[in-house]
Amino acid sequence: MNALILLNITIISAGFVFLFSMKRKMEWKVAFIKQNEDHPEAKMHARYVIQWIAAAALWGMISMGLVVWSFSL
């Protein structure tokens, strides 16, 4: 039981650190995309932003699943 709680805390904390460390960079990329929609580099930035959002959603689902699982044990 203690190992599961430690796993939950580790995954949730690592996710928050990752999200907040990348937040400014993603805001800059979104601003670049808005200003330069026709620029070839904007498509690359858009792909990175979409991957970041998908990773954040996946992290959120895994975190919620681990919390529910820890209460069901």
N, C-alpha and C positions, 0 to 999 in steps of 0.2 A: 504494500500500500504506500509506503514512504517513497519508494522508487518511482511510482506512478505520479505522485504529487510533484516530486522533483523534476520529472520529465515534463509535466504540464507547465511548471514555472519556467523551465529552461526554454521550451518552444515558444511560449507566449512572450517572454522577455526578449528573446532573439528576434522574433518577428517585429516587435515594437521598435527595437533598435534599428533593424533593417529599414522599416517603413519611414521612420523619422530621419534617418541619414540620407535617404534617397528622395525625400519630399521636395526639397528645393531644386534639385536637379530635374525632377519631372515637371515642376512648375515652369522652369526655364524652357524645357523642351515644348511644353504646350503653348507657351507664349510665342516661341519661334514658329511653331506650326501655324498658329493663328495669323501671324504677320506675313509669313512666306509660304502660302499654300501651294504655289506652283513650283517652288524650289525642289530639286531632286532630293536634297537632304531631308526635307520635311517628311517624306514617306518613311525614311529610316527612323527618324525620331518618333513618328506615330507608331511604328511597330514596337519600339522600345517601351513607349508609354502603355500600349495595350498589354504587352507582356508583364509589365510591372503591376498593372491592375489585376490581371489574371493571377499572378503570384500572390498578391495581397488577398484576393478572394479565396484562393486555395489555402493559404495560411489561416485565414479566419475560420474556414470550415473545419480544418484539422484541429484547430484550437478548441472550437465548440464541441467537436466530437470527443476530444480527450477529456474535457470537463464533464460532459454527460457521462462518459464511460467511467470516470473516477467516482461519480456519485452513485452509479449503479452497482459498484462492487461492494 
